[in-house]
Every structure is written in C-alpha cells, then in structure tokens.
Amino acid sequence: MNTPESIAKRISFYCEKLKFNPKLSELYRNCCLSTLESALKKCDDGTYFVLTGDIPAMWLRDSTAQVTHYVKSAEDEDVAGIIEGVIRRQLFYIEKDPYANAFNIEANGKGHITDLPKQSEWVFERKYEIDSLCYPIRLLYLYWKKTGNDSIIKEKLEHISSIIVSQWKIEQHHFEKSPYYFIRENVKVPWGTIEGNGKGNPVAYTGMTWCGFRPSDDGCKYGYYTASEMFAVVVLGYMSEMLKEVCHNTELAHECDTLKNEINTGIRKYCIVNHEKYGKIYACETDGMGNYSMIDDANIPSLLSIPYIGYAEADDEIYQNTRKYILSHDNPFYFEGKYARGIGSRHTPDNYIWHMALVMQGLTTKDKKEKLEIINMILSSDAGKGYLHEGFNADNPYEYTRDWFTWPDSLFAEFIEKCVDENIFS
C-alpha cells in the first residue's frame, strides 16, 4: 500500500530528529510503517482487514492497536479512510459474534474449529476477552475526537453499545445467565483453554463482568481480570459521551454510566490487596471470594498499562505500588538477563521478555533515564531484523517468538514519537 503523504511527512520529521542514532531512526521508520506495508488488506466492501501478522486472522484487540498510531494523521483523507474502514469491519465482526476475539477475512469457516460451541464461519477464534469489545470503541472514540467525523457513531453506535452493554450485564452473572463456554480438544499448552469444563472456576457476584481470557489469550484462572475491568470502565465512559453528544440517547447512556459505576465499585472493593512489602496494589485477577492472581499480563490491557488505557494517572499511589511489584522479582513473570529485564508471560518460555511490555513500561513512566534504558534494551533485542517480536530470550535475543507481529511495532513508533516530543534525547 502506498504511504499516505501525511504519514510520510511525519516519519521524515521524526527520523530527522533521530539522525543522531541511525539504528533507532531506522527501527522507528520500519515500525511506524509496519502495519501499513504488511498487514492491511482492503476488502470489496471498502473496509480494511488487519492481519495480526503471522496468524491469518484479524483480532479486534490487535487491529485497533496496530492502527492507533495512525489516528494522529487522520486529518489526511487517505488515513481517515483506512481508520474508518478498520472500525467498520470491527463493528461488523462484533455484530456477527460479540464473544469472539479473532475473525476470518471471509466466511470460510477456517479457524480453530475445535472450539465449542460451534461458531460462525466468520470466526477464527472464540476466546471471550472483555478487551476485544473495548478496543474498537476506543478506536472509534479517538477517531471522532481527532476528526469530528461522527458518521459511524450515528449509524452504528446505539446498536453496538446495546450489544456490548447487554453482554457485559449478562456476564455479571456468568454462571446463572451466560451461554458462553470454551473447550479446546487435545490442548497441548496450559493456557489454551479455561477450567471448569469450559465455564471457568466459580466466582461471586461483584458488580464486575466475567472474562474468559486475558489479552495474551491465556485463560483466566479467576473470573475477573482487573485490567480489562478497568478498560471497560473507561470505554463505558466513551460510549456514554458519544451516545449523549452525537446520538442524543440519554437512556442508553445512563445504562452505560450505571454499568460503569457497578464495575468500578467492584474493582475498588475486590481487586485491591494489601501487600506486606508494597502496600495497596492491584491484583491481576480475582474471583470475588478472596482468591487472587498476583502477576501481570505481558499484553495490553495490563496493570502496567493503567495510565495508558486512561483508568488512572501515572502518579496514582496504588498504581505506583503495583508498578513496583510487577517490575520486581516478586512478580514470577519478571525476568532479567544479559540484554534486558522486563515482564514475560506463561504464553512464552521462561526468561522471555515481551517487547510490548517493555514499550508499555516506557510509555507509562515519567523517568527520562528509564525511558532511555528501555530504548537501549529494545535496540539490542531486535535480532537484527529491524522489527520487534512477541517475546525474546533475555540472554539471547536471537531466540524469539513471532517473526511478524506488527502490534509491538506500532506501539514502539508511538513511544518514540512521544520521547521526541518530550525532548528526552536532548
């Protein structure tokens, strides 16, 4: 795909600012263009299918993150057309199956067809993740705020909001009301399914909404994944604002506000634990019955990403306490090696750090020294490819997962532009 003029100019501007470090300049350029050059496919209906990379499917979550850094240039008609095309395809998929997380480019039925119950032929994978419904709304909101274009909101938001709010309210009572379960036959990895015969482990009513999988696609041990609950709170606020200002639907906006308050009350009551070393911190997951998972997901939303998704400020005391915990060896998925230190996942081997988590660490710190250290770790861990990966061995970056995964590329481009704008290199 040809590079829109506004993006080409933007890249030239930042590359000029980065010319003191040719490798950094090249990595930024590659990463900024990664989705545009390798992952976008225009469909016959004018919408855009966004490949996650080396898996032939479009994730609702990934596709938002892959193009969010382009919203900055959406005053360009060509860029606006891409963003709008991605949003329209995402909303089409949500209408097809709001429990699914990843979709095919056409209704061919080619996906993980051992997932039960039988899924739509549009569905590639049906792992229910709250964030899959949050991300497209976030993209729509950011696009609206940047451009003022409210055509999609007028056409689609009331219907889509009704689907999302209805599903999240059902999942407040998962075992009593939900039709959802997930079983994968002959699963070979511990994170590939969920326990309890596909329904998950027992949970208490908390006001929060149940979640089957974390954003890394790992099954939740407990039913309430804190970071996604927080993301839902933020996105319900976005929906309420758009419904009021554009659709003038105060009744549906009130439903969003009520649900937002219920979920947020649950977070404050059930997701905060007193740690003997760090004080009050957020748990990764809880079941509302006193059980907690004290890790962080390497993907996003995560506890590390709380300021990025807009739930709390970076200087919030509980966030800072949580950050200190998850960026320490007290977190069982925090690794340190010869080339890097950071957060990994049970999704990848031990001692593998995720580029995405490193970039998010940089995006959520105000410490100039920390930002520069993260940039240097990333520069030394691209395995000479000029692009980022999923996870890499902290002792040998040439051992990594996912050769083609454009989400961390996009996030890195966003991070570097932020660093230039903040003058951290001067």
Secondary structure as GFF3:
##gff-version 3
##sequence-region A 1 426
A	DSSP	alpha_helix	5	17	.	.	.	ID=ss1
A	DSSP	alpha_helix	22	38	.	.	.	ID=ss2
A	DSSP	beta_strand	40	42	.	.	.	ID=ss3
A	DSSP	beta_strand	48	50	.	.	.	ID=ss4
A	DSSP	beta_strand	58	59	.	.	.	ID=ss5
A	DSSP	alpha_helix	60	67	.	.	.	ID=ss6
A	DSSP	three_ten_helix	68	73	.	.	.	ID=ss7
A	DSSP	alpha_helix	77	96	.	.	.	ID=ss8
A	DSSP	beta_strand	102	103	.	.	.	ID=ss9
A	DSSP	beta_strand	123	125	.	.	.	ID=ss10
A	DSSP	alpha_helix	130	147	.	.	.	ID=ss11
A	DSSP	alpha_helix	151	152	.	.	.	ID=ss12
A	DSSP	pi_helix	153	157	.	.	.	ID=ss13
A	DSSP	alpha_helix	158	170	.	.	.	ID=ss14
A	DSSP	three_ten_helix	171	173	.	.	.	ID=ss15
A	DSSP	alpha_helix	174	177	.	.	.	ID=ss16
A	DSSP	beta_strand	224	225	.	.	.	ID=ss17
A	DSSP	alpha_helix	226	242	.	.	.	ID=ss18
A	DSSP	pi_helix	243	247	.	.	.	ID=ss19
A	DSSP	alpha_helix	250	270	.	.	.	ID=ss20
A	DSSP	beta_strand	272	275	.	.	.	ID=ss21
A	DSSP	beta_strand	279	282	.	.	.	ID=ss22
A	DSSP	beta_strand	285	286	.	.	.	ID=ss23
A	DSSP	beta_strand	292	293	.	.	.	ID=ss24
A	DSSP	alpha_helix	306	309	.	.	.	ID=ss25
A	DSSP	alpha_helix	317	326	.	.	.	ID=ss26
A	DSSP	beta_strand	334	336	.	.	.	ID=ss27
A	DSSP	beta_strand	341	343	.	.	.	ID=ss28
A	DSSP	beta_strand	352	354	.	.	.	ID=ss29
A	DSSP	alpha_helix	355	363	.	.	.	ID=ss30
A	DSSP	alpha_helix	368	379	.	.	.	ID=ss31
A	DSSP	beta_strand	391	393	.	.	.	ID=ss32
A	DSSP	beta_strand	396	400	.	.	.	ID=ss33
A	DSSP	alpha_helix	406	421	.	.	.	ID=ss34
###
